């Protein structure tokens, strides 16, 4: 069983433009960093996604799943095996009463705005989250004291054998920046969200306020993977880094943002190694000054 046989079968099963070889991952992450994926596959239907997963499992090829690539640092040598990307080709959003159904490739901001347009409240906090809803479910993303788990009713996924699996909120085992999907490798396909009806103007006003606050504080003008570090208990990572005097600290093309110290940004040509070296420096110096250990929130994948 070989990667090449797997690729040949995927090419037969999917449209030509949906299977790319040696695809630079820098094109598919918000950090704009990352070496090539051996094979990059973009299914656009549930049937195609099931076929892809079955084929990869059949040939026992390494599988990596990504959404919008907004919380990823891909290593400089890239990713071996097959990367499955569920993006804008897989992003339908629908409403039925107080329920919203979103395919995993839909951007979280779009789902939030869609809910608001339907006078549904409960997703205002997520209007500024840059990832796909699949990625948000995978890591139980949150912002402004809200977490996606609070809105989830159920999740539909496909397991490595190509079987569709349905999870209730409880079965998804949400925790701080964690879900069962980080442990079991199932591919998230669709999310069912349960929201409440509210005042449309009030919902949209709250989203506008959060957007303004985010734009004022965060370095959205430069590529990044969002907040670089998890929040340490009792502290804020950005505040600790700022108090250590590390704003603007630079390694190669990677820099601790001068706007918000909780972000590492790509100021131009940054490599994954630059980012890793910068993270290590920040961790060491914050620990030396404050005695607090910082742990990366950004997910690191691929070969160094």
Secondary structure, 3 states (H helix, E strand, C coil): CCHHHHHHHHHHHCCHHHEEEEEEHHHHCCCCCCCEEEEEECCCCHHHHHHHHHHHHHCCCCEEEECCCCCEEECCCCEEEEEEECCHHHCCEEEECCEEEEECCCEHHHHHHHHHHCCEECCHHHHHCCCEHHHHHHHCCEECCEEHHHHEEEEEEECCCCCEEEEECCCCCCECCECCHHHHCCEEEEEEEECEECCHHHHHHHHHHHHHHHHHHCCCCCEEEEECECCCCCCCHHHHHHHCCCCCCEECCEEECCCCCCEEEECCCCCHHHHHHHHHHHHHHHHHHHCCCCCECCEEECCC
